[in-house]
């Protein structure tokens, strides 16, 4: 399924998709550096760095890779 078609279905079930994604990324950020997460999930490095930093992850000062998507 494509994220655009999956998101409304998740919302119909009562789960806020974006919130769940942010919570999952914050938890993952406590375990891995932001650039590793960005590359593995295909998310922009600046996005993951901000989320990990906001979560207080131990790797929050780890500089993002400029080649990240």
N, CA, C and O atoms as a CHARMM CRD file, in Angstrom:
* protein
*
  276
    1    1 UNK  N      0.83700  -1.18900   0.00000 PROA 1      0.00000
    2    1 UNK  CA     0.00000   0.00000   0.00000 PROA 1      0.00000
    3    1 UNK  C      0.87500   1.24300   0.00000 PROA 1      0.00000
    4    1 UNK  O      1.99600   1.23900   0.50900 PROA 1      0.00000
    5    2 UNK  N      0.35300   2.27100  -0.56400 PROA 2      0.00000
    6    2 UNK  CA     1.02700   3.56300  -0.59900 PROA 2      0.00000
    7    2 UNK  C      0.64700   4.35100   0.65700 PROA 2      0.00000
    8    2 UNK  O     -0.48600   4.24400   1.12600 PROA 2      0.00000
    9    3 UNK  N      1.57600   5.14300   1.21100 PROA 3      0.00000
   10    3 UNK  CA     1.26600   5.89700   2.42700 PROA 3      0.00000
   11    3 UNK  C      0.02300   6.79000   2.30100 PROA 3      0.00000
   12    3 UNK  O     -0.70800   6.98800   3.27200 PROA 3      0.00000
   13    4 UNK  N     -0.20700   7.32400   1.09500 PROA 4      0.00000
   14    4 UNK  CA    -1.36900   8.20200   0.91500 PROA 4      0.00000
   15    4 UNK  C     -2.68600   7.43800   1.00800 PROA 4      0.00000
   16    4 UNK  O     -3.69900   8.00400   1.42000 PROA 4      0.00000
   17    5 UNK  N     -2.68600   6.18100   0.63700 PROA 5      0.00000
   18    5 UNK  CA    -3.91300   5.38900   0.76300 PROA 5      0.00000
   19    5 UNK  C     -4.01200   4.72800   2.13900 PROA 5      0.00000
   20    5 UNK  O     -5.11100   4.43600   2.61100 PROA 5      0.00000
   21    6 UNK  N     -2.88500   4.49700   2.77100 PROA 6      0.00000
   22    6 UNK  CA    -2.88600   3.85500   4.08200 PROA 6      0.00000
   23    6 UNK  C     -3.26800   4.83100   5.19600 PROA 6      0.00000
   24    6 UNK  O     -3.94300   4.44700   6.15100 PROA 6      0.00000
   25    7 UNK  N     -2.84500   6.07400   5.08100 PROA 7      0.00000
   26    7 UNK  CA    -3.09000   7.07000   6.12400 PROA 7      0.00000
   27    7 UNK  C     -4.56800   7.25400   6.45100 PROA 7      0.00000
   28    7 UNK  O     -4.92300   7.23900   7.62900 PROA 7      0.00000
   29    8 UNK  N     -5.45400   7.42900   5.45400 PROA 8      0.00000
   30    8 UNK  CA    -6.87900   7.56800   5.79700 PROA 8      0.00000
   31    8 UNK  C     -7.44800   6.31800   6.47700 PROA 8      0.00000
   32    8 UNK  O     -8.30500   6.42300   7.35400 PROA 8      0.00000
   33    9 UNK  N     -6.97900   5.16000   6.07900 PROA 9      0.00000
   34    9 UNK  CA    -7.48200   3.92900   6.68100 PROA 9      0.00000
   35    9 UNK  C     -7.06400   3.82300   8.14600 PROA 9      0.00000
   36    9 UNK  O     -7.83700   3.37000   8.99100 PROA 9      0.00000
   37   10 UNK  N     -5.84000   4.24300   8.43700 PROA 10     0.00000
   38   10 UNK  CA    -5.36300   4.24200   9.82900 PROA 10     0.00000
   39   10 UNK  C     -6.17400   5.23400  10.65400 PROA 10     0.00000
   40   10 UNK  O     -6.53900   4.95000  11.79500 PROA 10     0.00000
   41   11 UNK  N     -6.45400   6.39800  10.07100 PROA 11     0.00000
   42   11 UNK  CA    -7.25200   7.40800  10.77600 PROA 11     0.00000
   43   11 UNK  C     -8.65900   6.90200  11.06700 PROA 11     0.00000
   44   11 UNK  O     -9.21800   7.19000  12.12500 PROA 11     0.00000
   45   12 UNK  N     -9.23500   6.14800  10.12800 PROA 12     0.00000
   46   12 UNK  CA   -10.57100   5.57800  10.33800 PROA 12     0.00000
   47   12 UNK  C    -10.60000   4.64400  11.55100 PROA 12     0.00000
   48   12 UNK  O    -11.62800   4.50300  12.21500 PROA 12     0.00000
   49   13 UNK  N     -9.47200   4.01800  11.82600 PROA 13     0.00000
   50   13 UNK  CA    -9.38200   3.10700  12.97000 PROA 13     0.00000
   51   13 UNK  C     -9.14300   3.86000  14.28100 PROA 13     0.00000
   52   13 UNK  O     -9.11800   3.26400  15.35800 PROA 13     0.00000
   53   14 UNK  N     -8.96700   5.18300  14.17100 PROA 14     0.00000
   54   14 UNK  CA    -8.80300   5.99800  15.36300 PROA 14     0.00000
   55   14 UNK  C     -7.36800   6.23100  15.77400 PROA 14     0.00000
   56   14 UNK  O     -7.11600   6.71500  16.87700 PROA 14     0.00000
   57   15 UNK  N     -6.42000   5.89800  14.91300 PROA 15     0.00000
   58   15 UNK  CA    -5.00400   6.10500  15.22500 PROA 15     0.00000
   59   15 UNK  C     -4.46500   7.29000  14.42600 PROA 15     0.00000
   60   15 UNK  O     -4.52200   7.28400  13.19600 PROA 15     0.00000
   61   16 UNK  N     -3.94700   8.29500  15.10900 PROA 16     0.00000
   62   16 UNK  CA    -3.37400   9.43600  14.38500 PROA 16     0.00000
   63   16 UNK  C     -2.02400   9.04100  13.76900 PROA 16     0.00000
   64   16 UNK  O     -1.02700   8.93500  14.48400 PROA 16     0.00000
   65   17 UNK  N     -1.98800   8.82900  12.47700 PROA 17     0.00000
   66   17 UNK  CA    -0.80800   8.31200  11.78600 PROA 17     0.00000
   67   17 UNK  C      0.45500   9.12700  11.97000 PROA 17     0.00000
   68   17 UNK  O      1.51100   8.56500  12.26000 PROA 17     0.00000
   69   18 UNK  N      0.37300  10.44200  11.80700 PROA 18     0.00000
   70   18 UNK  CA     1.55500  11.29500  11.92600 PROA 18     0.00000
   71   18 UNK  C      2.09300  11.26600  13.34600 PROA 18     0.00000
   72   18 UNK  O      3.30600  11.20700  13.55100 PROA 18     0.00000
   73   19 UNK  N      1.21000  11.30700  14.32000 PROA 19     0.00000
   74   19 UNK  CA     1.64500  11.25300  15.70600 PROA 19     0.00000
   75   19 UNK  C      2.34700   9.93100  16.00400 PROA 19     0.00000
   76   19 UNK  O      3.38200   9.90300  16.67000 PROA 19     0.00000
   77   20 UNK  N      1.77700   8.84900  15.50900 PROA 20     0.00000
   78   20 UNK  CA     2.39000   7.53300  15.71900 PROA 20     0.00000
   79   20 UNK  C      3.76300   7.46400  15.07300 PROA 20     0.00000
   80   20 UNK  O      4.68800   6.88400  15.64000 PROA 20     0.00000
   81   21 UNK  N      3.90200   8.05600  13.88200 PROA 21     0.00000
   82   21 UNK  CA     5.19100   8.06500  13.20100 PROA 21     0.00000
   83   21 UNK  C      6.22400   8.85800  14.00200 PROA 21     0.00000
   84   21 UNK  O      7.36100   8.41400  14.16200 PROA 21     0.00000
   85   22 UNK  N      5.83400  10.02100  14.50300 PROA 22     0.00000
   86   22 UNK  CA     6.76100  10.83600  15.28900 PROA 22     0.00000
   87   22 UNK  C      7.19200  10.12300  16.56900 PROA 22     0.00000
   88   22 UNK  O      8.36200  10.17400  16.94700 PROA 22     0.00000
   89   23 UNK  N      6.25300   9.46400  17.22800 PROA 23     0.00000
   90   23 UNK  CA     6.57600   8.73800  18.46100 PROA 23     0.00000
   91   23 UNK  C      7.54400   7.59300  18.15400 PROA 23     0.00000
   92   23 UNK  O      8.49800   7.36300  18.89800 PROA 23     0.00000
   93   24 UNK  N      7.29400   6.88200  17.06200 PROA 24     0.00000
   94   24 UNK  CA     8.17700   5.77800  16.67900 PROA 24     0.00000
   95   24 UNK  C      9.57800   6.29700  16.34100 PROA 24     0.00000
   96   24 UNK  O     10.57300   5.68000  16.72200 PROA 24     0.00000
   97   25 UNK  N      9.66000   7.42000  15.63100 PROA 25     0.00000
   98   25 UNK  CA    10.96900   7.98900  15.29500 PROA 25     0.00000
   99   25 UNK  C     11.71000   8.46200  16.54300 PROA 25     0.00000
  100   25 UNK  O     12.92700   8.30600  16.63900 PROA 25     0.00000
  101   26 UNK  N     10.98500   9.03500  17.49400 PROA 26     0.00000
  102   26 UNK  CA    11.61900   9.47000  18.74200 PROA 26     0.00000
  103   26 UNK  C     12.20200   8.27000  19.49500 PROA 26     0.00000
  104   26 UNK  O     13.31900   8.33300  20.00800 PROA 26     0.00000
  105   27 UNK  N     11.44600   7.19700  19.55400 PROA 27     0.00000
  106   27 UNK  CA    11.92400   5.99000  20.23700 PROA 27     0.00000
  107   27 UNK  C     13.13800   5.41900  19.51600 PROA 27     0.00000
  108   27 UNK  O     14.11800   5.03100  20.15100 PROA 27     0.00000
  109   28 UNK  N     13.07200   5.36800  18.20000 PROA 28     0.00000
  110   28 UNK  CA    14.19600   4.86700  17.41300 PROA 28     0.00000
  111   28 UNK  C     15.41800   5.76100  17.59400 PROA 28     0.00000
  112   28 UNK  O     16.55200   5.28200  17.60800 PROA 28     0.00000
  113   29 UNK  N     15.17600   7.07100  17.73300 PROA 29     0.00000
  114   29 UNK  CA    16.26500   8.02900  17.92900 PROA 29     0.00000
  115   29 UNK  C     17.02700   7.82100  19.22100 PROA 29     0.00000
  116   29 UNK  O     18.16300   8.27800  19.35100 PROA 29     0.00000
  117   30 UNK  N     16.42700   7.14300  20.16900 PROA 30     0.00000
  118   30 UNK  CA    17.12800   6.83500  21.41700 PROA 30     0.00000
  119   30 UNK  C     18.08400   5.66000  21.23700 PROA 30     0.00000
  120   30 UNK  O     18.90200   5.37600  22.11200 PROA 30     0.00000
  121   31 UNK  N     17.97400   4.97300  20.08800 PROA 31     0.00000
  122   31 UNK  CA    18.76300   3.77700  19.85900 PROA 31     0.00000
  123   31 UNK  C     19.76300   3.88600  18.71200 PROA 31     0.00000
  124   31 UNK  O     20.69600   3.08700  18.63200 PROA 31     0.00000
  125   32 UNK  N     19.58500   4.85900  17.82700 PROA 32     0.00000
  126   32 UNK  CA    20.45300   4.96800  16.64900 PROA 32     0.00000
  127   32 UNK  C     20.65100   6.42600  16.27800 PROA 32     0.00000
  128   32 UNK  O     19.79300   7.25900  16.57000 PROA 32     0.00000
  129   33 UNK  N     21.77400   6.75100  15.63400 PROA 33     0.00000
  130   33 UNK  CA    22.02000   8.12500  15.18500 PROA 33     0.00000
  131   33 UNK  C     21.01400   8.54700  14.11500 PROA 33     0.00000
  132   33 UNK  O     20.56600   7.73000  13.31100 PROA 33     0.00000
  133   34 UNK  N     20.66800   9.82400  14.11700 PROA 34     0.00000
  134   34 UNK  CA    19.68900  10.35800  13.17200 PROA 34     0.00000
  135   34 UNK  C     20.03000  10.06100  11.70400 PROA 34     0.00000
  136   34 UNK  O     19.13000   9.68700  10.95200 PROA 34     0.00000
  137   35 UNK  N     21.29000  10.20900  11.26200 PROA 35     0.00000
  138   35 UNK  CA    21.57700   9.91600   9.85500 PROA 35     0.00000
  139   35 UNK  C     21.34400   8.45400   9.47800 PROA 35     0.00000
  140   35 UNK  O     20.96400   8.15500   8.34600 PROA 35     0.00000
  141   36 UNK  N     21.56900   7.56000  10.41000 PROA 36     0.00000
  142   36 UNK  CA    21.32900   6.13600  10.15300 PROA 36     0.00000
  143   36 UNK  C     19.83000   5.90400   9.96500 PROA 36     0.00000
  144   36 UNK  O     19.41200   5.18300   9.05900 PROA 36     0.00000
  145   37 UNK  N     19.03400   6.52000  10.82800 PROA 37     0.00000
  146   37 UNK  CA    17.58000   6.40700  10.71400 PROA 37     0.00000
  147   37 UNK  C     17.10700   7.00000   9.39200 PROA 37     0.00000
  148   37 UNK  O     16.28900   6.40700   8.69000 PROA 37     0.00000
  149   38 UNK  N     17.62900   8.17300   9.06400 PROA 38     0.00000
  150   38 UNK  CA    17.22300   8.84800   7.82700 PROA 38     0.00000
  151   38 UNK  C     17.50500   7.98500   6.60500 PROA 38     0.00000
  152   38 UNK  O     16.64900   7.83500   5.73400 PROA 38     0.00000
  153   39 UNK  N     18.68400   7.42800   6.54300 PROA 39     0.00000
  154   39 UNK  CA    19.05000   6.61100   5.38500 PROA 39     0.00000
  155   39 UNK  C     18.22800   5.32000   5.33500 PROA 39     0.00000
  156   39 UNK  O     17.80300   4.89600   4.26000 PROA 39     0.00000
  157   40 UNK  N     18.01000   4.70700   6.47600 PROA 40     0.00000
  158   40 UNK  CA    17.27100   3.44900   6.50200 PROA 40     0.00000
  159   40 UNK  C     15.80800   3.62500   6.11000 PROA 40     0.00000
  160   40 UNK  O     15.22200   2.75700   5.46400 PROA 40     0.00000
  161   41 UNK  N     15.22200   4.76200   6.50900 PROA 41     0.00000
  162   41 UNK  CA    13.79800   4.98400   6.26100 PROA 41     0.00000
  163   41 UNK  C     13.51900   5.89700   5.07300 PROA 41     0.00000
  164   41 UNK  O     12.36600   6.07100   4.67900 PROA 41     0.00000
  165   42 UNK  N     14.57300   6.48200   4.50200 PROA 42     0.00000
  166   42 UNK  CA    14.38000   7.38000   3.36100 PROA 42     0.00000
  167   42 UNK  C     13.77400   8.71400   3.75000 PROA 42     0.00000
  168   42 UNK  O     13.03300   9.32500   2.97900 PROA 42     0.00000
  169   43 UNK  N     14.10000   9.16000   4.96300 PROA 43     0.00000
  170   43 UNK  CA    13.60300  10.44300   5.46300 PROA 43     0.00000
  171   43 UNK  C     14.76700  11.42500   5.44500 PROA 43     0.00000
  172   43 UNK  O     15.91500  11.02300   5.63000 PROA 43     0.00000
  173   44 UNK  N     14.48800  12.70000   5.22600 PROA 44     0.00000
  174   44 UNK  CA    15.53700  13.71500   5.17400 PROA 44     0.00000
  175   44 UNK  C     16.29800  13.76400   6.49900 PROA 44     0.00000
  176   44 UNK  O     15.69700  13.67800   7.56900 PROA 44     0.00000
  177   45 UNK  N     17.60200  13.90100   6.42200 PROA 45     0.00000
  178   45 UNK  CA    18.46400  13.92100   7.60400 PROA 45     0.00000
  179   45 UNK  C     18.13000  15.02100   8.58600 PROA 45     0.00000
  180   45 UNK  O     18.21900  14.81300   9.79600 PROA 45     0.00000
  181   46 UNK  N     17.74000  16.20900   8.08400 PROA 46     0.00000
  182   46 UNK  CA    17.39200  17.31500   8.97800 PROA 46     0.00000
  183   46 UNK  C     16.14400  16.99600   9.78500 PROA 46     0.00000
  184   46 UNK  O     16.03000  17.38200  10.94900 PROA 46     0.00000
  185   47 UNK  N     15.21300  16.29300   9.16400 PROA 47     0.00000
  186   47 UNK  CA    13.97700  15.91500   9.85800 PROA 47     0.00000
  187   47 UNK  C     14.27800  14.97600  11.01200 PROA 47     0.00000
  188   47 UNK  O     13.81100  15.18700  12.13100 PROA 47     0.00000
  189   48 UNK  N     15.05600  13.94200  10.74000 PROA 48     0.00000
  190   48 UNK  CA    15.35200  12.97300  11.79900 PROA 48     0.00000
  191   48 UNK  C     16.22600  13.59500  12.88100 PROA 48     0.00000
  192   48 UNK  O     16.05700  13.28800  14.06200 PROA 48     0.00000
  193   49 UNK  N     17.15900  14.46700  12.49300 PROA 49     0.00000
  194   49 UNK  CA    18.00700  15.12100  13.48500 PROA 49     0.00000
  195   49 UNK  C     17.15700  15.95600  14.43400 PROA 49     0.00000
  196   49 UNK  O     17.38900  15.93600  15.64300 PROA 49     0.00000
  197   50 UNK  N     16.17500  16.69200  13.91200 PROA 50     0.00000
  198   50 UNK  CA    15.30400  17.50900  14.75800 PROA 50     0.00000
  199   50 UNK  C     14.47300  16.63600  15.69000 PROA 50     0.00000
  200   50 UNK  O     14.34900  16.94000  16.87700 PROA 50     0.00000
  201   51 UNK  N     13.90800  15.56300  15.16700 PROA 51     0.00000
  202   51 UNK  CA    13.07400  14.68700  15.98800 PROA 51     0.00000
  203   51 UNK  C     13.89600  14.03800  17.09700 PROA 51     0.00000
  204   51 UNK  O     13.45500  13.97400  18.24400 PROA 51     0.00000
  205   52 UNK  N     15.09100  13.55500  16.75500 PROA 52     0.00000
  206   52 UNK  CA    15.96500  12.91900  17.75100 PROA 52     0.00000
  207   52 UNK  C     16.41100  13.94900  18.78700 PROA 52     0.00000
  208   52 UNK  O     16.45700  13.65300  19.98100 PROA 52     0.00000
  209   53 UNK  N     16.73600  15.14200  18.33500 PROA 53     0.00000
  210   53 UNK  CA    17.15500  16.20000  19.25000 PROA 53     0.00000
  211   53 UNK  C     16.02600  16.58000  20.20100 PROA 53     0.00000
  212   53 UNK  O     16.24600  16.73900  21.40200 PROA 53     0.00000
  213   54 UNK  N     14.81300  16.72500  19.66100 PROA 54     0.00000
  214   54 UNK  CA    13.65700  17.06200  20.49300 PROA 54     0.00000
  215   54 UNK  C     13.37300  15.97000  21.52600 PROA 54     0.00000
  216   54 UNK  O     12.88800  16.24900  22.62300 PROA 54     0.00000
  217   55 UNK  N     13.68200  14.72900  21.16100 PROA 55     0.00000
  218   55 UNK  CA    13.44500  13.60800  22.07000 PROA 55     0.00000
  219   55 UNK  C     14.54700  13.49200  23.11500 PROA 55     0.00000
  220   55 UNK  O     14.40800  12.75100  24.08900 PROA 55     0.00000
  221   56 UNK  N     15.64800  14.22800  22.91300 PROA 56     0.00000
  222   56 UNK  CA    16.75900  14.14900  23.85600 PROA 56     0.00000
  223   56 UNK  C     17.60700  12.91100  23.67500 PROA 56     0.00000
  224   56 UNK  O     18.22500  12.42200  24.62000 PROA 56     0.00000
  225   57 UNK  N     17.63300  12.40700  22.44500 PROA 57     0.00000
  226   57 UNK  CA    18.40700  11.20200  22.15200 PROA 57     0.00000
  227   57 UNK  C     19.89000  11.41500  22.38200 PROA 57     0.00000
  228   57 UNK  O     20.38500  12.53400  22.24800 PROA 57     0.00000
  229   58 UNK  N     20.60500  10.35300  22.72700 PROA 58     0.00000
  230   58 UNK  CA    22.03900  10.46900  23.00900 PROA 58     0.00000
  231   58 UNK  C     22.84700  10.85600  21.77100 PROA 58     0.00000
  232   58 UNK  O     23.96900  11.34600  21.89600 PROA 58     0.00000
  233   59 UNK  N     22.29600  10.64500  20.59400 PROA 59     0.00000
  234   59 UNK  CA    23.00500  10.97600  19.35800 PROA 59     0.00000
  235   59 UNK  C     22.45100  12.24500  18.72000 PROA 59     0.00000
  236   59 UNK  O     22.59800  12.44300  17.51400 PROA 59     0.00000
  237   60 UNK  N     21.81100  13.10900  19.51800 PROA 60     0.00000
  238   60 UNK  CA    21.14900  14.28200  18.95900 PROA 60     0.00000
  239   60 UNK  C     22.13300  15.29300  18.39000 PROA 60     0.00000
  240   60 UNK  O     21.74800  16.11200  17.55600 PROA 60     0.00000
  241   61 UNK  N     23.39600  15.26100  18.81800 PROA 61     0.00000
  242   61 UNK  CA    24.36900  16.20500  18.28000 PROA 61     0.00000
  243   61 UNK  C     25.13400  15.63100  17.09400 PROA 61     0.00000
  244   61 UNK  O     26.01200  16.29400  16.54300 PROA 61     0.00000
  245   62 UNK  N     24.81100  14.42500  16.70600 PROA 62     0.00000
  246   62 UNK  CA    25.46100  13.75400  15.59100 PROA 62     0.00000
  247   62 UNK  C     25.03100  14.44400  14.30500 PROA 62     0.00000
  248   62 UNK  O     23.83900  14.49800  14.00500 PROA 62     0.00000
  249   63 UNK  N     25.97600  14.97000  13.54700 PROA 63     0.00000
  250   63 UNK  CA    25.65800  15.75300  12.34700 PROA 63     0.00000
  251   63 UNK  C     25.03400  14.87900  11.26500 PROA 63     0.00000
  252   63 UNK  O     25.49900  13.76500  11.02200 PROA 63     0.00000
  253   64 UNK  N     23.97000  15.38400  10.60600 PROA 64     0.00000
  254   64 UNK  CA    23.34400  14.59900   9.54000 PROA 64     0.00000
  255   64 UNK  C     24.23800  14.53300   8.32200 PROA 64     0.00000
  256   64 UNK  O     25.02500  15.44300   8.06500 PROA 64     0.00000
  257   65 UNK  N     24.11300  13.46300   7.58100 PROA 65     0.00000
  258   65 UNK  CA    24.84400  13.27300   6.35000 PROA 65     0.00000
  259   65 UNK  C     24.20700  14.15500   5.27400 PROA 65     0.00000
  260   65 UNK  O     22.98600  14.14500   5.11300 PROA 65     0.00000
  261   66 UNK  N     25.01200  14.90800   4.54300 PROA 66     0.00000
  262   66 UNK  CA    24.47100  15.79700   3.52100 PROA 66     0.00000
  263   66 UNK  C     23.90700  15.05100   2.33200 PROA 66     0.00000
  264   66 UNK  O     23.16600  15.63200   1.53900 PROA 66     0.00000
  265   67 UNK  N     24.23800  13.77700   2.18500 PROA 67     0.00000
  266   67 UNK  CA    23.72800  12.99900   1.07600 PROA 67     0.00000
  267   67 UNK  C     22.43100  12.29100   1.41800 PROA 67     0.00000
  268   67 UNK  O     21.89400  11.55500   0.59000 PROA 67     0.00000
  269   68 UNK  N     21.90500  12.50600   2.65000 PROA 68     0.00000
  270   68 UNK  CA    20.66000  11.85300   3.03900 PROA 68     0.00000
  271   68 UNK  C     19.52000  12.38200   2.19700 PROA 68     0.00000
  272   68 UNK  O     19.54500  13.53600   1.77000 PROA 68     0.00000
  273   69 UNK  N     18.50200  11.53600   1.94900 PROA 69     0.00000
  274   69 UNK  CA    17.35300  11.98600   1.14900 PROA 69     0.00000
  275   69 UNK  C     16.55700  13.06700   1.85100 PROA 69     0.00000
  276   69 UNK  O     15.56200  13.55000   1.31100 PROA 69     0.00000
